Amino acid sequence: MNLNRLVVLGVTSLLVSVAPISYAIAESAPGQAGLQNSVDKPVTVAQTQTGALYSGTFTAGEAPTTGTARIVSEGGHRYLELDAAFTTSNQGPDLHVLLDTPSRPPGTYANLGSALNLGGLQSPTGAQRYPIPDAINLQNYGSVVIWCRMANATFGYAPLRSVSGAVRGLF
């Protein structure tokens, strides 16, 4: 379980245990113990939910690239996650992570056009996470691309599918 989830769980647990007491104290009349009203008053606590929206398995482009990419929603924000099995060549001097509209992106880009650059690849191996801007409509994107900016080469890509299995993006 990652650190963000642990923090959210800790805060949620604290809110659940403290909210009824603080609500009862605020609602009690002056001079009363305050806890007798806590049973009669419902307490609503917002919880953060995490869910996978899209996922895909990497296919080699110019370099062997393996592992899985998935887009998750957590706390009202979306993130691209590469799993622990992710690996690509470490020979790219300037690797970037893109979201692109087609499920099979081009081998090279004349310009990035509709592709969204999520930033430099954090590592050629292992689990990593990239925030996706809230204003982005994910239904417009069909693949995750590992792209070498200096060589203008697609190292690998993962066609995205919704968690229900439908292919996303344009072909």
DAGIJO-V729093 format. One record per pair of residues at least 24 apart in sequence whose C-alpha atoms are under 6 Angstrom apart, sorted by the first residue. I is the first residue (numbers start at 1). J is the second residue. Records with the same first field share a line. If there is no record, write none. Layout:
BEGIN
I: J, J
END
This chain:
BEGIN
48: 75
49: 74
50: 74
53: 162, 163
54: 160, 161, 162, 163
55: 160, 161
56: 158, 159, 160
57: 158
58: 157, 158
59: 156, 157
60: 156
61: 154, 155, 156
62: 154, 155
63: 89, 155
64: 88
65: 156
78: 132
79: 130, 131, 132
80: 129, 130
81: 128, 129
82: 127, 128
83: 127
84: 126, 127
85: 126
86: 125, 126
87: 124, 125
88: 124
90: 124
92: 148
94: 148, 149, 150
95: 120, 121, 147, 148
96: 120, 121, 146, 147
97: 121, 145, 146
98: 144, 145
99: 143, 144
100: 141, 143
101: 140, 141, 142, 169, 170
102: 142, 169, 170, 171
103: 142, 143, 159, 171
107: 153, 154
108: 152, 153
140: 169
141: 169
142: 168, 169
END
